[in-house]
């Protein structure tokens, strides 16, 4: 029963990833029909991300009040309804309005399911969970590309994804009684075998007793936050503006560009699947460094005019990004102490969402005033800044007095 239920959770994370990659893939076709300026995709993305931040911050309280199962069901219905609204929206104003429940629903599902799996399943399931997000993010542009090519309609693509979300809502409704049952079973197992919450053999994470300012003064914290900012900045900028760049600067069709963006998300998905196994033998920090170098190599390839090199670069950027985000999160207690990790996890997620919220719209505003041809240079710059920040953390920790066991 627990295995079947885990499949339901994985399906929920696939459905979380599908809408995340839709807007960037569909925007080249949406923009002329809606009469919207180029940069409005960034504004819509910012509204969605803002809703995600709000619902993520509130999810802990909501889970305690109504439970993870109900929060996931309600959030799924919110997301499905918003996507259905996207498919019928007569104007840009409606899209702005609908972006709010889309972000609120997505953020609540993300936070609630991450918390549930961390509490009730072993650590490797968390890695696969984020891999399945990548499956969904890869499917989104593929679905949109199909409907734009075969039906000449981005609206049908949104409608199809909405149907998928509503189907998942039905599954969640049917399995709603299992949420508490599985959690109760896990709690009995922890009491019987004295296994602490989370991964077996780990210590419970305690909150830092000091003030927020004291935590932020820990050596290496600030550059780590900068690394999170630019990671999410580059990941979301490629997803949102990559198709527009291919259409506007590379003269590709909208459906071809959407298909290529799906390969970028496919790179992230396959990369996380592979690095999940490599991590059994290779240290997280080496994986992070290798991933950053691969992402920079992919960014350099985006500068070349040959389409084949651009596609290879797009996939390499995805492969390189794959181990960075989960690796940085996993390193938090090892780098900064378990007593500080709970508080710092919250800061890292908040800064990561800030990168998603503001950096892609910032590039959209710049491209509107200048040219979309700046896209590969911005992607490369974000990757370089991310690696510089991460390497600064490594340097600071390697030279920190009495930091036993924290050297690379």
VENMO-V967345 format. One record per pair of residues at least 12 apart in sequence whose ideal C-beta (glycine too) atoms are under 10 Angstrom apart, sorted by the first residue. I is the first residue (numbers start at 1). GAP is how many residues later the second one is. D is the distance in whole Angstrom. If there is no record, write none. Layout:
I_GAP_D, I_GAP_D
This chain:
1_177_7, 1_180_8, 1_181_7, 1_184_8, 2_118_9, 2_119_8, 2_176_9, 2_179_10, 2_180_6, 2_183_7, 2_184_8, 4_171_9, 4_174_9, 5_115_10, 5_116_10, 5_170_7, 5_173_5, 5_174_8, 5_176_9, 5_177_5, 6_111_8, 6_114_9, 6_115_7, 6_119_7, 6_122_9, 6_123_9, 6_176_9, 7_125_10, 7_164_10, 8_61_10, 8_64_9, 8_160_9, 8_163_6, 8_164_7, 8_166_9, 8_167_5, 8_170_8, 8_171_10, 9_59_10, 9_63_9, 9_104_6, 9_107_7, 9_108_6, 9_111_10, 9_112_8, 9_116_9, 9_120_7, 9_123_9, 9_163_10, 9_166_10, 9_170_10, 9_173_10, 10_103_10, 10_107_10, 10_115_9, 10_118_7, 10_119_7, 10_121_9, 10_122_5, 10_123_10, 10_125_9, 10_126_10, 11_121_8, 11_124_10, 11_125_9, 11_153_10, 11_156_10, 11_157_6, 11_160_7, 11_161_9, 12_60_6, 12_61_10, 12_63_9, 12_64_7, 12_97_6, 12_98_10, 12_100_9, 12_101_6, 12_104_10, 12_117_9, 12_120_9, 12_124_10, 12_156_6, 12_157_10, 12_159_9, 12_160_7, 13_96_8, 13_97_8, 13_100_6, 13_101_9, 13_104_9, 13_115_9, 13_116_5, 13_117_8, 13_118_9, 13_119_5, 13_120_5, 13_121_9, 13_122_8, 13_123_7, 14_117_10, 14_118_5, 14_119_7, 14_120_9, 14_121_5, 14_122_4, 14_123_9, 14_124_10, 14_125_7, 14_150_9, 14_154_8, 15_61_7, 15_64_8, 15_65_9, 15_91_10, 15_94_8, 15_117_10, 15_118_10, 15_121_6, 15_124_10, 15_146_9, 15_149_6, 15_150_6, 15_152_9, 15_153_5, 15_154_9, 15_156_10, 15_157_10, 16_56_10, 16_59_9, 16_60_9, 16_63_8, 16_89_9, 16_90_6, 16_91_10, 16_93_5, 16_94_6, 16_97_8, 16_113_10, 16_116_9, 16_117_6, 16_120_6, 16_121_9, 16_149_10, 16_152_10, 17_89_9, 17_93_10, 17_113_9, 17_114_10, 17_115_7, 17_116_4, 17_117_6, 17_118_7, 17_119_3, 17_120_4, 17_121_8, 17_122_7, 17_123_7, 17_248_8, 17_251_10, 17_252_9, 18_61_9, 18_65_9, 18_115_9, 18_117_9, 18_118_4, 18_119_7, 18_120_9, 18_121_5, 18_122_4, 18_123_9, 18_124_10, 18_125_7, 18_126_10, 18_142_10, 18_143_5, 18_146_7, 18_147_8, 18_150_10, 19_29_9, 19_60_6, 19_61_9, 19_63_8, 19_64_6, 19_67_9, 19_83_7, 19_84_10, 19_86_9, 19_87_7, 19_117_8, 19_118_9, 19_121_7, 19_139_9, 19_142_6, 19_143_9, 19_145_10, 19_146_8, 20_25_10, 20_28_9, 20_32_10, 20_82_10, 20_86_7, 20_90_10, 20_113_8, 20_114_10, 20_116_7, 20_117_5, 20_120_7, 20_215_10, 20_216_9, 20_219_7, 20_220_10, 20_245_9, 20_336_10, 21_113_10, 21_115_8, 21_116_4, 21_117_8, 21_118_8, 21_119_4, 21_120_5, 21_121_9, 21_122_10, 21_123_8, 21_215_10, 21_218_5, 21_219_9, 21_221_10, 21_222_10, 21_237_9, 21_240_7, 21_241_7, 21_243_9, 21_244_6, 22_61_8, 22_64_8, 22_80_10, 22_115_9, 22_117_10, 22_118_5, 22_119_7, 22_121_8, 22_122_6, 22_132_9, 22_135_7, 22_136_7, 22_139_6, 22_217_10, 22_236_9, 23_18_6, 23_19_10, 23_21_6, 23_22_6, 23_25_8, 23_63_9, 23_72_9, 23_76_9, 23_79_9, 23_117_9, 23_121_9, 23_131_10, 23_135_10, 23_216_9, 23_217_7, 23_220_10, 24_17_7, 24_21_8, 24_116_9, 24_117_8, 24_120_9, 24_212_9, 24_213_9, 24_214_8, 24_215_5, 24_216_4, 24_217_7, 24_218_6, 24_219_6, 24_220_7, 24_233_9, 24_234_9, 24_237_6, 24_240_10, 24_336_9, 25_115_7, 25_116_4, 25_117_9, 25_118_9, 25_119_4, 25_120_7, 25_123_8, 25_129_9, 25_132_8, 25_214_8, 25_215_9, 25_217_9, 25_218_5, 25_219_10, 25_229_8, 25_230_9, 25_232_7, 25_233_4, 25_234_9, 25_235_9, 25_236_5, 25_237_8, 25_240_10, 26_15_9, 26_60_9, 26_114_9, 26_115_9, 26_118_5, 26_119_9, 26_121_9, 26_122_7, 26_127_10, 26_128_4, 26_129_9, 26_131_6, 26_132_7, 26_217_8, 26_228_8, 26_232_7, 27_13_9, 27_14_4, 27_15_10, 27_17_9, 27_18_10, 27_127_9, 27_213_8, 27_214_8, 27_216_7, 27_217_6, 27_220_9, 27_227_9, 27_230_10, 27_231_10, 27_337_10, 28_13_9, 28_120_9, 28_126_9, 28_215_6, 28_216_5, 28_217_10, 28_218_8, 28_219_4, 28_220_8, 28_224_9, 28_225_9, 28_226_4, 28_227_9, 28_229_6, 28_230_8, 29_115_9, 29_118_10, 29_119_6, 29_123_9, 29_124_8, 29_125_5, 29_126_9, 29_128_9, 29_214_9, 29_218_9, 29_224_10, 29_225_5, 29_226_8, 29_228_10, 29_229_9, 30_14_10, 30_56_9, 30_59_9, 30_62_9, 30_65_8, 30_124_5, 30_125_9, 30_128_9, 30_224_9, 31_61_9, 31_123_10, 31_213_8, 31_216_10, 31_223_10, 32_222_10, 33_120_10, 33_121_8, 33_122_9, 34_55_8, 34_56_9, 34_57_6, 34_58_5, 34_59_10, 34_60_9, 34_61_7, 34_120_10, 35_56_8, 35_57_7, 36_55_9, 36_56_5, 36_59_8, 37_55_9, 37_327_9, 37_331_7, 38_203_9, 38_206_7, 38_210_8, 38_326_7, 38_327_10, 38_329_7, 38_330_5, 38_334_7, 39_322_7, 39_323_10, 39_324_9, 39_325_4, 39_326_5, 39_327_9, 39_328_7, 39_329_4, 39_330_9, 40_52_6, 40_55_8, 40_56_9, 40_321_9, 40_324_8, 40_328_9, 41_54_10, 41_199_6, 41_200_8, 41_202_10, 41_203_7, 41_319_8, 41_320_8, 41_323_6, 42_194_10, 42_195_9, 42_198_7, 42_199_8, 42_315_10, 42_316_9, 42_317_9, 42_318_5, 42_319_3, 42_320_7, 42_321_7, 42_322_3, 42_323_7, 42_324_10, 42_325_9, 42_326_9, 43_49_9, 43_52_10, 43_53_7, 43_56_9, 43_318_6, 43_321_8, 43_322_9, 44_42_10, 44_48_8, 44_51_6, 44_52_7, 44_54_9, 44_55_5, 44_58_9, 44_59_10, 44_196_9, 44_317_9, 44_320_10, 45_54_8, 45_58_9, 45_191_7, 45_192_10, 45_194_9, 45_195_5, 45_196_9, 45_311_8, 45_312_8, 45_313_10, 45_314_10, 45_315_5, 45_316_6, 45_319_8, 46_53_9, 46_57_9, 46_310_9, 46_311_5, 46_312_7, 46_313_10, 46_314_8, 46_315_5, 46_316_9, 46_318_9, 47_48_9, 47_49_6, 47_50_9, 47_51_9, 47_52_4, 47_53_6, 47_55_8, 47_56_6, 47_310_9, 47_314_10, 48_34_9, 48_50_10, 48_51_5, 48_52_8, 48_53_10, 48_54_5, 48_55_4, 48_56_9, 48_57_10, 48_58_7, 48_59_9, 48_308_9, 48_309_9, 49_50_9, 49_54_6, 49_57_9, 49_58_9, 49_183_9, 49_187_8, 49_304_6, 49_305_8, 49_306_9, 49_307_5, 49_308_4, 49_309_8, 49_311_9, 49_312_9, 50_49_9, 50_50_8, 50_53_6, 50_54_9, 50_57_9, 50_303_9, 50_304_10, 50_306_10, 50_307_6, 50_308_10, 51_27_10, 51_31_10, 51_48_7, 51_49_5, 51_50_7, 51_51_7, 51_52_2, 51_53_4, 51_54_8, 51_55_8, 51_56_6, 51_57_9, 51_306_10, 52_50_9, 52_51_5, 52_52_8, 52_53_9, 52_54_6, 52_55_3, 52_56_9, 52_57_10, 52_58_7, 52_59_9, 52_301_6, 52_304_8, 52_305_8, 53_50_8, 53_51_10, 53_54_7, 53_296_9, 53_297_7, 53_299_10, 53_300_5, 53_301_8, 53_303_9, 53_304_7, 54_46_9, 54_49_8, 54_50_7, 54_53_7, 54_54_9, 54_299_10, 55_16_9, 55_20_8, 55_23_9, 55_46_10, 55_48_7, 55_49_5, 55_50_7, 55_51_8, 55_52_4, 55_53_4, 55_54_9, 55_55_8, 55_56_7, 55_57_9, 56_47_10, 56_48_10, 56_50_9, 56_51_4, 56_52_7, 56_53_10, 56_54_7, 56_55_4, 56_56_9, 56_58_9, 56_290_9, 56_293_7, 56_294_8, 56_297_7, 57_50_8, 57_54_8, 57_289_9, 57_292_9, 57_293_8, 57_296_9, 58_13_10, 58_46_9, 58_49_9, 58_50_8, 58_53_9, 59_12_7, 59_16_9, 59_48_7, 59_49_5, 59_50_9, 59_51_8, 59_52_4, 59_53_5, 59_54_10, 59_55_9, 59_56_7, 60_51_8, 60_52_9, 60_55_7, 60_286_10, 62_12_9, 62_13_9, 62_46_7, 62_49_9, 62_50_8, 63_45_9, 63_48_8, 63_49_6, 63_52_7, 63_53_8, 67_45_9, 67_49_10, 67_109_9, 67_112_6, 67_113_7, 67_116_9, 68_40_10, 68_41_10, 68_43_10, 68_44_5, 68_45_7, 68_47_7, 68_48_5, 68_49_10, 68_51_9, 68_52_9, 68_111_6, 68_112_9, 68_115_8, 69_43_9, 69_47_9, 69_103_7, 69_104_9, 69_106_8, 69_107_5, 69_108_8, 69_109_8, 69_110_3, 69_111_7, 69_113_10, 69_114_9, 70_42_10, 70_102_9, 70_103_10, 70_106_7, 70_109_8, 71_37_6, 71_38_8, 71_40_9, 71_41_5, 71_42_9, 71_44_10, 71_45_9, 71_108_10, 72_33_10, 72_36_8, 72_37_6, 72_40_6, 72_41_6, 72_44_8, 72_96_9, 72_97_9, 72_100_6, 72_103_10, 72_104_9, 72_107_8, 73_36_10, 73_95_9, 73_96_6, 73_97_10, 73_98_10, 73_99_4, 73_100_6, 73_102_9, 73_103_6, 73_106_9, 74_30_10, 74_31_8, 74_34_8, 74_35_9, 74_38_10, 74_95_9, 74_98_9, 75_26_9, 75_29_7, 75_30_4, 75_31_7, 75_32_8, 75_33_4, 75_34_4, 75_35_9, 75_36_10, 75_37_7, 75_38_9, 75_94_9, 75_97_9, 76_29_7, 76_30_10, 76_32_9, 76_33_7, 76_89_6, 76_90_8, 76_91_10, 76_92_6, 76_93_5, 76_94_10, 76_95_9, 76_96_6, 76_97_9, 77_24_9, 77_28_8, 77_88_8, 77_89_8, 77_91_10, 77_92_5, 77_95_9, 77_96_9, 78_22_10, 78_23_5, 78_24_8, 78_25_9, 78_26_6, 78_27_3, 78_28_9, 78_30_8, 78_31_9, 78_87_9, 78_91_10, 79_22_7, 79_23_6, 79_24_9, 79_25_9, 79_26_4, 79_27_6, 79_29_9, 79_30_7, 79_82_9, 79_83_9, 79_86_5, 79_87_10, 79_89_9, 79_90_9, 80_21_10, 80_22_10, 80_25_8, 80_81_9, 80_82_5, 80_83_8, 80_84_8, 80_85_3, 80_86_5, 80_87_9, 80_88_8, 80_89_6, 81_17_8, 81_20_7, 81_21_9, 81_24_8, 81_81_8, 81_84_9, 81_85_9, 81_88_10, 82_13_10, 82_15_9, 82_16_5, 82_17_8, 82_18_8, 82_19_4, 82_20_4, 82_21_9, 82_22_9, 82_23_7, 82_24_9, 82_76_10, 82_80_8, 82_83_9, 83_15_8, 83_18_10, 83_19_7, 83_22_9, 83_74_10, 83_75_5, 83_76_8, 83_77_9, 83_78_5, 83_79_4, 83_80_9, 83_81_9, 83_82_6, 83_83_9, 84_14_9, 84_74_8, 84_75_7, 84_77_9, 84_78_4, 84_79_8, 84_81_8, 84_82_8, 85_12_8, 85_13_4, 85_14_10, 85_16_8, 85_17_9, 85_73_9, 85_77_8, 86_12_6, 86_13_9, 86_16_8, 86_68_9, 86_69_8, 86_71_9, 86_72_4, 86_73_9, 86_75_9, 86_76_8, 87_66_9, 87_67_8, 87_68_5, 87_69_7, 87_70_8, 87_71_4, 87_72_4, 87_73_9, 87_74_9, 87_75_6, 87_76_10, 88_67_7, 88_70_9, 88_71_8, 88_74_10, 89_66_8, 89_69_9, 103_254_10, 105_60_9, 107_246_8, 109_59_10, 109_63_10, 110_23_8, 110_239_9, 110_243_10, 111_238_8, 113_13_10, 113_16_7, 113_20_10, 114_12_7, 114_15_7, 114_16_9, 114_235_9, 116_13_10, 116_63_8, 116_66_9, 116_67_8, 116_70_10, 117_12_6, 117_81_10, 118_79_8, 118_80_6, 118_81_9, 118_87_10, 119_64_7, 119_67_7, 119_68_9, 119_71_10, 119_78_6, 119_79_7, 120_59_10, 120_62_6, 120_63_6, 120_64_10, 120_65_9, 120_66_4, 120_67_8, 120_69_9, 120_70_9, 120_77_8, 120_78_9, 121_61_9, 121_65_8, 121_77_9, 121_78_9, 122_73_10, 122_76_8, 122_77_6, 122_78_6, 122_79_10, 122_80_10, 123_75_7, 123_76_4, 123_77_9, 123_78_10, 123_79_8, 123_207_8, 124_75_9, 124_152_7, 124_153_10, 124_155_9, 124_156_9, 125_74_10, 126_72_9, 126_73_9, 126_150_10, 126_200_8, 126_203_9, 126_204_9, 127_145_7, 127_146_9, 127_148_8, 127_149_5, 127_150_10, 127_152_8, 127_196_10, 127_199_6, 127_203_9, 128_144_9, 128_145_8, 128_148_7, 129_143_10, 129_197_10, 130_138_9, 130_139_9, 130_142_6, 130_146_9, 130_192_9, 130_195_8, 130_196_6, 130_199_10, 131_137_9, 131_138_6, 131_139_9, 131_140_9, 131_141_4, 131_142_5, 131_143_10, 131_144_9, 131_145_7, 131_191_9, 131_195_9, 132_137_8, 132_140_9, 132_141_10, 133_132_9, 133_135_9, 133_136_8, 133_139_9, 134_131_6, 134_132_8, 134_133_9, 134_134_5, 134_135_3, 134_136_8, 134_137_8, 134_138_6, 134_139_8, 134_184_9, 134_188_8, 135_130_9, 135_131_9, 135_133_10, 135_134_6, 135_135_10, 135_137_10, 135_138_9, 136_25_10, 136_28_9, 136_129_9, 136_133_9, 137_98_10, 137_102_8, 137_124_9, 137_125_8, 137_127_9, 137_128_4, 137_129_9, 137_131_7, 137_132_7, 137_181_10, 138_123_9, 138_124_5, 138_125_8, 138_126_9, 138_127_4, 138_128_4, 138_129_9, 138_130_8, 138_131_5, 138_132_9, 138_180_9, 139_22_9, 139_25_9, 139_123_7, 139_126_8, 139_127_10, 139_130_10, 140_17_9, 140_21_7, 140_99_9, 140_118_9, 140_121_9, 140_122_7, 140_125_7, 141_16_9, 141_98_9, 141_101_9, 141_102_8, 141_114_10, 141_116_9, 141_117_5, 141_118_7, 141_119_8, 141_120_4, 141_121_4, 141_122_8, 141_123_8, 141_124_7, 141_125_9, 142_15_10, 142_116_8, 142_117_7, 142_119_9, 142_120_4, 142_121_9, 142_123_9, 142_124_9, 143_13_9, 143_14_6, 143_15_9, 143_17_6, 143_18_6, 143_21_8, 143_115_9, 143_119_9, 144_12_9, 144_13_4, 144_14_8, 144_16_9, 144_17_8, 144_99_9, 144_110_9, 144_111_8, 144_114_5, 144_115_9, 144_117_9, 144_118_9, 145_12_8, 145_98_9, 145_108_10, 145_109_8, 145_110_5, 145_111_8, 145_112_8, 145_113_4, 145_114_4, 145_115_9, 145_116_8, 145_117_7, 146_14_8, 146_109_8, 146_112_9, 146_113_9, 147_12_8, 147_13_6, 147_14_10, 147_108_9, 147_111_9, 148_105_9, 148_106_6, 148_107_4, 148_108_10, 148_109_10, 148_110_6, 148_111_10, 149_104_8, 149_105_9, 149_106_4, 149_107_8, 149_109_9, 149_110_8, 150_105_9, 152_102_10, 152_103_9, 154_100_8, 154_101_10, 154_104_9, 157_101_9, 202_131_9, 202_136_9, 203_130_9, 203_135_6, 203_136_10, 204_134_8, 204_138_10, 205_127_9, 205_128_7, 205_132_10, 205_133_5, 205_134_8, 205_135_9, 205_136_5, 205_137_5, 205_138_10, 205_140_8, 206_131_9, 206_132_7, 206_133_5, 206_134_9, 206_135_9, 206_136_7, 206_137_10, 207_132_8, 207_133_8, 207_134_9, 207_135_5, 207_136_6, 207_139_10, 208_128_9, 208_129_8, 208_130_10, 208_131_6, 208_132_4, 208_133_9, 208_134_7, 208_135_5, 208_136_8, 209_130_7, 209_131_9, 209_134_10, 210_129_9, 210_130_8, 210_133_9, 212_131_7, 212_135_8, 214_126_9, 214_129_10, 215_121_8, 215_122_10, 215_124_10, 215_125_6, 215_128_5, 215_129_6, 215_132_8, 216_127_10, 216_128_9, 216_131_8, 218_117_9, 218_118_5, 218_119_8, 218_122_6, 218_126_8, 218_182_10, 219_116_9, 219_117_9, 219_174_9, 219_177_5, 219_178_7, 219_180_9, 219_181_5, 219_182_10, 219_184_9, 220_115_6, 220_116_7, 220_172_8, 220_173_4, 220_174_8, 220_175_9, 220_176_5, 220_177_5, 220_178_10, 220_180_8, 220_183_10, 220_186_9, 221_111_10, 221_114_9, 221_115_6, 221_119_8, 221_123_7, 221_126_8, 221_127_9, 221_172_9, 221_175_10, 222_167_9, 222_170_9, 222_171_9, 222_174_10, 223_165_8, 223_166_5, 223_167_7, 223_168_9, 223_169_4, 223_170_5, 223_171_9, 223_172_9, 223_173_7, 224_104_7, 224_107_9, 224_108_8, 224_111_7, 224_112_8, 224_120_8, 224_123_9, 224_124_7, 224_127_9, 224_165_7, 224_166_8, 224_168_9, 224_169_5, 224_172_10, 224_173_10, 225_119_9, 225_122_6, 225_123_7, 225_125_9, 225_126_5, 225_127_9, 225_129_9, 225_130_10, 225_164_8, 225_168_10, 226_125_8, 226_129_9, 226_159_8, 226_160_8, 226_162_9, 226_163_4, 226_164_9, 226_166_8, 226_167_9, 227_61_9, 227_65_9, 227_97_8, 227_98_10, 227_101_6, 227_121_9, 227_124_9, 227_125_10, 227_128_10, 227_158_9, 227_159_5, 227_160_8, 227_161_9, 227_162_4, 227_163_5, 227_164_9, 227_165_9, 227_166_7, 228_96_9, 228_97_8, 228_100_7, 228_101_9, 228_119_9, 228_120_5, 228_121_8, 228_122_9, 228_123_5, 228_124_4, 228_125_9, 228_126_9, 228_127_7, 228_158_9, 228_161_9, 228_162_10, 229_119_10, 229_122_5, 229_123_7, 229_124_10, 229_125_6, 229_126_4, 229_127_9, 229_129_9, 229_130_8, 229_153_9, 229_156_9, 229_157_8, 229_160_8, 230_121_10, 230_122_10, 230_125_6, 230_129_8, 230_151_9, 230_152_5, 230_153_8, 230_154_9, 230_155_5, 230_156_4, 230_157_9, 230_158_9, 230_159_7, 230_160_9, 231_57_10, 231_60_10, 231_61_9, 231_64_9, 231_90_7, 231_93_6, 231_94_6, 231_97_7, 231_120_10, 231_121_7, 231_124_7, 231_125_10, 231_151_8, 231_152_9, 231_154_10, 231_155_5, 231_156_10, 231_158_9, 231_159_9, 232_89_10, 232_93_8, 232_117_10, 232_119_8, 232_120_4, 232_121_7, 232_122_8, 232_123_4, 232_124_5, 232_125_9, 232_126_10, 232_127_8, 232_128_9, 232_150_10, 232_154_10, 233_119_9, 233_121_9, 233_122_4, 233_123_7, 233_124_10, 233_125_8, 233_126_3, 233_127_7, 233_129_9, 233_130_9, 233_145_9, 233_146_10, 233_148_10, 233_149_5, 233_150_10, 233_152_9, 233_153_8, 234_61_7, 234_65_8, 234_83_8, 234_86_10, 234_87_7, 234_90_10, 234_121_8, 234_125_8, 234_126_10, 234_144_8, 234_145_6, 234_146_9, 234_147_9, 234_148_4, 234_149_6, 234_150_10, 234_151_9, 234_152_7, 235_29_9, 235_30_10, 235_33_8, 235_60_10, 235_82_9, 235_83_9, 235_86_6, 235_89_9, 235_90_8, 235_117_9, 235_120_8, 235_121_8, 235_124_10, 235_125_10, 235_147_9, 235_151_10, 236_116_10, 236_117_10, 236_119_7, 236_120_5, 236_121_9, 236_122_10, 236_123_7, 236_124_5, 236_125_10, 236_127_10, 236_146_10, 237_118_9, 237_119_9, 237_122_6, 237_123_5, 237_124_10, 237_125_9, 237_126_6, 237_127_9, 237_138_8, 237_141_7, 237_142_6, 237_145_7, 238_23_8, 238_26_6, 238_27_9, 238_30_10, 238_57_10, 238_60_10, 238_61_9, 238_64_9, 238_76_7, 238_79_6, 238_80_8, 238_83_9, 238_122_9, 238_137_8, 238_138_10, 238_140_10, 238_141_6, 238_144_9, 238_145_10, 239_22_7, 239_25_7, 239_26_7, 239_29_9, 239_79_10, 239_117_10, 239_121_8, 240_21_9, 240_116_9, 240_119_10, 240_120_5, 240_121_9, 240_123_8, 240_124_8, 241_20_10, 241_119_7, 241_122_6, 241_123_7, 241_126_7, 241_131_7, 241_133_10, 241_134_6, 241_137_8, 241_138_9, 242_15_7, 242_16_10, 242_18_7, 242_19_5, 242_22_6, 242_60_9, 242_68_10, 242_72_7, 242_75_9, 242_133_7, 242_134_10, 242_137_9, 243_12_10, 243_13_9, 243_14_4, 243_15_6, 243_16_9, 243_17_8, 243_18_5, 243_19_10, 243_21_10, 244_13_8, 244_17_10, 244_120_9, 244_123_8, 244_128_6, 244_131_8, 245_12_8, 245_57_9, 245_65_9, 245_122_8, 245_126_10, 245_127_5, 245_128_8, 245_129_9, 245_130_4, 245_131_8, 245_133_10, 245_134_9, 246_12_9, 246_13_10, 246_14_6, 246_15_8, 246_61_9, 246_64_8, 246_65_10, 246_68_9, 246_126_9, 246_129_9, 247_125_9, 248_119_9, 248_123_8, 248_124_4, 248_125_8, 248_127_9, 249_118_10, 249_122_8, 249_123_5, 249_124_5, 249_125_9, 249_126_7, 249_127_9, 250_55_9, 250_57_7, 250_60_7, 250_122_10, 250_123_9, 250_125_10, 251_56_10, 252_55_8, 252_58_10, 256_51_10, 260_47_9, 260_50_8, 260_51_6, 260_54_6, 260_55_9, 261_53_8, 261_57_10, 263_48_7, 263_49_10, 263_51_6, 263_52_6, 263_55_8, 264_34_9, 264_47_9, 264_49_10, 264_50_5, 264_51_7, 264_52_10, 264_53_7, 264_54_5, 264_55_9, 264_57_9, 265_49_10, 265_50_10, 265_53_6, 266_48_10, 266_49_7, 266_52_7, 266_53_9, 267_27_10, 267_28_10, 267_31_8, 267_47_7, 267_48_4, 267_49_7, 267_50_7, 267_51_2, 267_52_4, 267_53_8, 267_54_8, 267_55_7, 268_47_10, 268_49_9, 268_50_4, 268_51_7, 268_52_9, 268_53_6, 268_54_5, 268_55_10, 268_56_10, 268_57_9, 269_49_8, 269_50_10, 269_53_8, 270_45_9, 270_48_8, 270_49_7, 270_52_8, 271_16_10, 271_20_8, 271_23_9, 271_44_9, 271_45_10, 271_47_7, 271_48_4, 271_49_7, 271_50_7, 271_51_3, 271_52_7, 271_53_10, 272_46_10, 272_47_10, 272_49_9, 272_50_5, 272_51_7, 272_53_9, 272_54_7, 273_49_8, 274_45_8, 274_48_8, 274_49_9, 275_12_6, 275_13_10, 275_15_9, 275_16_8, 275_44_9, 275_47_6, 275_48_4, 275_49_10, 275_51_8, 275_52_8, 276_46_9, 276_47_9, 276_50_9, 278_12_9, 278_45_8, 279_44_8, 279_47_9, 279_48_8, 279_51_9, 282_41_9, 283_44_9, 283_48_9, 283_51_10, 283_125_7, 284_39_8, 284_42_9, 284_43_5, 284_44_8, 284_45_10, 284_46_6, 284_47_5, 284_50_8, 285_42_7, 285_43_9, 285_45_10, 285_46_7, 285_49_9, 285_50_9, 285_105_9, 285_108_9, 285_109_7, 285_112_10, 285_121_10, 285_122_10, 285_123_5, 286_37_10, 286_41_9, 286_122_7, 287_35_9, 287_36_4, 287_37_8, 287_39_9, 287_40_5, 287_43_10, 288_35_6, 288_36_5, 288_37_9, 288_38_9, 288_39_4, 288_40_6, 288_42_10, 288_43_8, 288_98_10, 288_99_9, 288_102_6, 288_103_10, 288_105_10, 288_106_9, 289_34_10, 289_35_9, 289_38_9, 289_98_8, 289_101_7, 289_102_8, 289_105_8, 289_119_8, 290_30_8, 290_33_8, 290_34_10, 291_28_8, 291_29_5, 291_30_7, 291_31_6, 291_32_4, 291_33_5, 291_34_9, 291_36_7, 291_96_9, 291_99_10, 292_28_7, 292_29_9, 292_31_9, 292_32_6, 292_91_7, 292_92_9, 292_94_6, 292_95_4, 292_96_9, 292_97_10, 292_98_6, 292_99_8, 293_27_7, 293_90_9, 293_94_7, 294_22_6, 294_23_8, 294_24_9, 294_25_6, 294_26_3, 294_27_9, 294_28_9, 294_29_9, 294_30_10, 294_89_10, 295_18_10, 295_21_7, 295_22_5, 295_23_8, 295_24_8, 295_25_3, 295_26_5, 295_27_9, 295_29_8, 295_84_9, 295_85_9, 295_87_9, 295_88_5, 295_89_10, 295_91_8, 295_92_8, 296_20_9, 296_21_9, 296_24_7, 296_83_10, 296_84_7, 296_87_5, 296_88_6, 296_90_9, 296_91_6, 297_15_10, 297_16_8, 297_19_6, 297_20_9, 297_22_10, 297_23_7, 297_83_10, 297_86_9, 298_12_10, 298_14_8, 298_15_4, 298_16_7, 298_17_7, 298_18_3, 298_19_4, 298_20_8, 298_21_7, 298_22_6, 298_23_9, 298_78_10, 298_81_8, 298_82_9, 298_85_8, 299_14_7, 299_15_10, 299_17_8, 299_18_6, 299_21_9, 299_77_7, 299_78_9, 299_79_9, 299_80_5, 299_81_4, 299_82_8, 299_83_8, 299_84_5, 299_85_8, 300_13_7, 300_16_9, 300_17_10, 300_76_9, 300_79_10, 300_80_6, 300_83_9, 301_12_3, 301_13_8, 301_14_9, 301_15_6, 301_16_8, 301_75_9, 301_79_10, 302_12_7, 302_14_9, 302_15_7, 302_73_8, 302_74_4, 302_75_9, 302_77_6, 302_78_7, 303_73_5, 303_74_7, 303_76_9, 303_77_7, 304_72_9, 310_66_8, 313_63_8, 313_66_9, 313_67_10, 314_62_10, 314_65_9, 317_59_10, 317_62_7, 317_63_9, 317_66_7, 320_63_8, 320_67_10, 321_62_9, 321_65_9, 324_59_10, 324_62_8, 324_63_9, 324_66_8, 325_23_10, 325_27_8, 327_63_10, 328_20_7, 328_24_9, 328_58_10, 328_62_7, 328_65_9, 329_12_10, 329_15_10, 329_16_7, 329_19_7, 329_20_9, 329_23_9, 331_59_10, 331_62_9, 331_66_10, 331_75_10, 332_12_6, 332_13_6, 332_15_10, 332_16_7, 333_12_9, 334_63_10, 334_71_8, 334_72_7, 335_58_7, 335_59_9, 335_61_10, 335_62_6, 335_65_10, 335_68_9, 335_71_6, 336_57_10, 336_61_9, 336_70_9, 355_27_9, 355_31_10, 359_19_9, 359_23_7, 360_18_10, 362_16_9, 363_12_8, 363_15_5, 363_16_9, 363_19_9, 366_12_8, 394_12_10, 394_13_9, 394_14_6, 395_13_10
